[in-house]
Amino acid sequence: MLFWIICGVLALGVAGLIAAPLLRGAPEAGDTRTEVALYRAQLAEIDRDIARGVLSGEEAERTRVEVARRLLAADAAAPQVAGEAPRGATLAVAVVCVLLIAGGGGYLYTRLGGVTAGGPMPDQPRAARLAAAEELRATRPSQDEMMAEVLAETELPPLPDDIAATLERLRTAAEEAETDPGAWAELAWIELELRNYERAFAAQDRLEALLPPDSPASRRATVQRLDMMVRAAGSRVSPEAEALAHALLDEDPENLAATFYLGLLQYSTDRPDRAFALWRGIVNDGPADSRYVLFARDFIEDAAARAGIDYTLPAAAPALRGPTEEDMAAAADMDPEAQQAMIRNMVQGLSDRLAAQGGTAEEWAQLISALGVLGEEDRAAAILAEAREVFAGQDEALATIEAAGASLP
């Protein structure tokens, strides 16, 4: 209430300052106007003295010039007084000014300011705000409830016949290729995009059952499940998705997907300070071409502003990549040690990116070949075995990878 009283007093004060000149009468002419009248009378008296012969022509001219100079100086110093307006019109304008400033300002604040149905918004101490944020996080809907809300918001039209036929073929192909992880991974995402959530997660279950536990492919499938859960919940992080993210971080404390989604949870439950702390690490240190890093870059400045943190988004780092033919040609002119250092840095960058977010069969083949060139046959063989798991059942991709593996000693 004190805030409203202060605002009201300030508004009335400003309105009073504007209305005061309107209510004030015309200023008195004062001594300066008296001087002007006196000098004009003297000029008239000079003309009369000339007519009576009291003053000669030369003397009269000198006197006239002196009096005229004083008249001009007095007139310039005199206040300019406008004609007095009608009293009723002046009062009306003053009242309108007061109403526009005080009444209009109050109306705009009720429309745009912090006003609730019960009056001005009460103070929100930090402890109360933190408790409210914690309650918001603790009472959010479950995964199933969030998915039901998404389905209720938009009613999808029936699938066109050709798309429905294609979907049935994919389902049949996945069932026939029962042990092909790639087929089930593709089907899971297609079912998810069509909002067939039950079928999507059933396909994801089949995919994860085919992968060896604790393998890189299994961890990537877990990240895919997390992606699917958040997508199906309307870009919200349910309690179940939060638990899965924590499980991923227990295995890999630097998991980008889990870190980003836990930040998204904090951001959406009024804890931008925690979201900023989570996202800052992956923005600063994560691979530049990781989609989770790109997502965090989109959100982090707003999170910092909401948390009252002075933050400037750093320039995006160049994307990690493997050595190209141009890179290898450039390295040819270097001394042997510099060549090795350059090539190893680029190969490590490619390896890190594939480990963090996967890649195409060509990129895996490139990594295998590069490790063979560097003489790291054991590591290349391990990457080859991992790539076979990732692209199991994808004949064309496997052919690319096997061709790279054939070049190993």
N, C-alpha and C positions, 0 to 999 in steps of 0.2 A: 504493500500500500504506500509505503514511503516513496517508492520510485514514481508512482502516479502523482503524488503530491508535488514532488520536485519538478516533474515534467509539466504539470499544470501551472505552477508558479512561473516557470521559464516561458511557457507559451503566452501567458497573460502579460508578462513583462515585455516581451517582444511586441505583442499587439499594442500595449500601452505606448511604447516608444513610437510606433507608427501612427497611432491615433492622436497623440498629444499635439502635433503641429496642426492637425485639422480642427481640434477643439479650441486652439489658441486664437485669439482675435488678431486683427491686423496690427502690426507694430506701429508705435508712435513715430511721427516724422522726426522728432528730436531736434537738437541744436543745428545739425548740418542742414536740414531743410530751411531753418530760419536764416542761416547764412546765405543760402541760394537766393531767397526772396530779397534779402537786403542788397545783394550785389545787383540783382535785376533792377531794383528801385534806383540804385546809384546810376546805372546806365541810362535810365529814363531821365534822371535829374540832369545828367550831362547834356542830353539833347535839349532840355529846357534852358540850361545855362547858355548854350550856344545861341539859342533863339533870342534870348534877352540880351546877348552881347556881353555877358559876364566873362566868358572864356573865349580866348582866341582859338583859331583853327588848330594851330600846332600844339598848344597846351591841351586842348580838348582831346586831341588824338592820343597824346601820351597817357592822359588819364583814362580814356576809354580802353586802351590796350591793357593797362594794369588791372582795371576792374574786371575786364573780360577774362584775364588769366586767373584771377581769384575765383571768379564764377565757375569756370571750368573745373578747377581743383575741388571746389566745394561740391559741385554736382557729381563728380566722380566718386567722392567719398560718401555720398548719401546713400542709404539703403534703398533698394528698388522695391517699392511697395505696390503689390498688385491690388486690384479692386477686391473688395470684400465679398466672398460668396454668400449666398443665402444661408441662414443659420440651419434651416431644416435639412438642406442638401448636405451640409458639412457633417451634421450628426449622423445622417444615413450612411455616408461613406465610412465614417469612423466605426459604426456598428458592423458594417459589412467586413471591414478589415479584421475586427476582433473575431467575428464568427469564422472567417476563412482560416485564420491562423490557429486559434484555439480549438474551435469546433472541427475544422477540416483536419487538423493534425491528429486530434483524438480519434476521429473516424478512421483515418488511414492506419493508425496504430492498431485499432481493434481488428482491422482487416488483414494487416500484414505483420503485426507484431506478436509478441508472446502473450496472447490472451486466450484463455480457455472459457468453456461455458460457465464456469463458476467464478470468473473474474480473472485478474492478472495471474499469469503463470507464477507459481511460488518459486522461491529460491530452491536450487538443486545442489546441495552440498556434495562434494566429491564422493564421500563414503556412500551416500544414497544412490548416486549414479552408478557407482561400481557394483553395488548390491543389485540394482535393477538390471544391469548388464548380465550379471551372473544368473539371475532368475530367468532372463530371456534365453540364455543359452541352455539352462537346465530344463526348461519347460518347452523347448521347441519340439515339433512333431517328430514322429519316428519316420524311418525310411518309407514304410508302406503308406503312412498318412501323407507324406509329402508327394509321393507318386500319385496317390489318389487325387490330391489337390490339382496337380498338373493336368491330369486327365479330365478333371471336371471343368477346368478353365476354358479349354478349347476342344470343341468336338470336331474330330478329323473326318473329312469326307471319305466315302468308300474308295478303296484303291481302284485305279483303272485296271481293266482286264489284263493288259499286257504286264503291268507291274505285279499284279497278283499272281499271274502265271510264272513270272520270273522268280518270285519269292518262293513259290511251291517247289520250283526246280532246285533252288538253293537248299531248301529244307531236305529234299530227297537226296541231293548230292551229299549233304553232310551226313545223313543217316547211312548212305551206302559207303562213304569213306569214313567209316566209324572211328578209325584211329588217326585221322588227319587233323592235327591241331589248327592248321591254317583255315580249314573249312569251317570249323566251329567258331574260330575267332571272327571271321568275316560275317558269319550268320548272326553272331551275337550283336555286332554293331548295327547291322541292317535291321534286325528286330527292334533294337533300341530306338533307332531313328523313326521307325514307324509306330513307336510307343506301344509295342507289344512287349511290355515289361516282363511279364511272366515268362514268355518264350525267350526273351533276351537273356535273362539271368539263368535260365535252364541251359541255354547254349554255352554260356560262360562256365557253368558248372562242369559241362562235358569237356570243355577245353582244359580246365585246370586239372581234371582227373587224368588227362592223358600225359601231363608233363611231370617229369621227375621232381620230387620234392626238393626244395632248397637249391634248385638250379637257376641260372640266370633267366631262362625262359619262363620258369614258374614265377619268379619275382616280377617279370614284365607283365605276366598275366594278372598278377595281383594289382599292379598299378592300373591295368586296363579295367579291372573290376571297380576300383576306386573312381576312375574317370566316369564309368557308366553310372555309378550310384549318384554322383553329383549331378551329372547331366539329367538323369531321370527325375531327380528331385527339384528340377527347375533352377539349377546352379546354386543350390543350397547344400550345406553339409549337415547331414543327419547324424544322430548319435551313433548309428551303426557305421557310417562313413568315417566319423571321427575315430572310432575304435580301430578301424582298419588302417587309418593313417598312422596312428600311434604304433600299431604292430609293425608297419613298414619301417618306421623310424627306429624301432628297437633293433631291427636287423641291419638297417643302413641309416645311420644318423644324418647323412647328407642327401637323403632321398628328396628330390626336387618336388615331385608330385605331392607327397605327404606334407612337406613344408608349406607349399603354396596353399593347399586346401585347409590346413589348420589356420593359416593366416586369413583365408577367406571366411572361416567360421568366426574368428575374432572380429573381423571387419564388419560382418553382418549382425553381430550381437553387441554393437556399440562399444567395442574395445579396439579402436584404431591404433592405440599405442602398442598393443601386443601384435597386431597385424603388421605394423611397420617394423617391429623388431624381427619378426620372422621373415618378412619379404626382403629386408635390407641385405641380409646375407646372400640370398640367392641372386638378387640383382647385381651385387658387387662381385660375387665369385662364381656364379653359375655359368654354364655354356651359353654364349650369346644367341645361338640358334635354338635353344630349348624353348618349347612353347610355354613352359611354366615360368621361365624367366621373362618371356614377353608378356605373359598375363600379369605377372607381378609388376612389371614396369608400367602397365596401364593403370594399376590401382594405387601404387605406393605414394604418389604425390598427394592424392586426395586423402589417404590415410594419415600422412604426415600433417597436412593442414588441419584435419579434424582433431588430431592429437596435440596441436599447438607446437609442432616441431618444425624448426626452420630447416628445410631440406631441399636440395637441388638434385634432380635426377641426373646421374652421370651419363656421359655419352655412351652409346651402345658399343661394346667391344666387337671387333670383327669376328665373324662366325668361325668356329673351328673347322678345319678341313684336313684332308690328307694331302700328301705331296702330289702335284700334277706333273705332267711332262715338262712344262715350263719351269717349275720349281727344280726339277732334277737337272735341267739344262743349265740353270743359273748356278746350281751347286757345283757344276763341273769346273768352273773357274776358281773355286775356292781351294784352300789347302785341305788336306785330308781330314784333319780334326774338325775344321769348321763345317765341312760337308757332313760329317757324321752327326754333329750337334744339330745342324739345321734339319736334316732328314728325321732324326729321332724326335725332335720337338713336334714336327708336323704329324708324324705317325702316332705319337702319344695323344695329340689333340684329336685325331680321328678315333683312336681307341676309346678315349674318354667319352666322346659324343655317342658312339655306338653303345657303350655300356650304359649311359644315362638314359637314352631315348630310342635306341634302335636305329635302323637305317635300311637302305635298299640292299639287295643282293650284290649289286655292283660295288657298293661301299665296303661291304664285308670282304668281298673278293680283293678289293684294293688293299685293305689292311693286311690280309693274309699274304699277298704278294710282297708288300713292303717289308713285313717282318722277315720273310724269307731272304730278301735282298740284304737285310741288316744282319743276317746270320742267326736270328732268334728262332731257330726251327721248332724248339719245344713250345714256345709261346704261340707261334703260327699254327702248330698242330692243335693246340688247345682252342684257339679262336675258330679253327676249321670245325672242330667237334661241336662247339657252341652254335656256329652258324647252321650246321646240319639240324640241330634241334629247333632253331628258330624257324627255318624254312622247310620243316618236315612236311612232305606231301605236296610241295610246290615244285613241280618237275623243272620248270624253266629256271627258277631261282637256284635250285640245287645244281643244275648243270653249270651255271655261272660260277658257283662256289667251288664245285669239284674241279673245274678247269684251273682255278687259282691254286687249289690244293695239289694238283698234279705237278706244278712247277717246284714244289718243295723237294729238297734232297731226300 
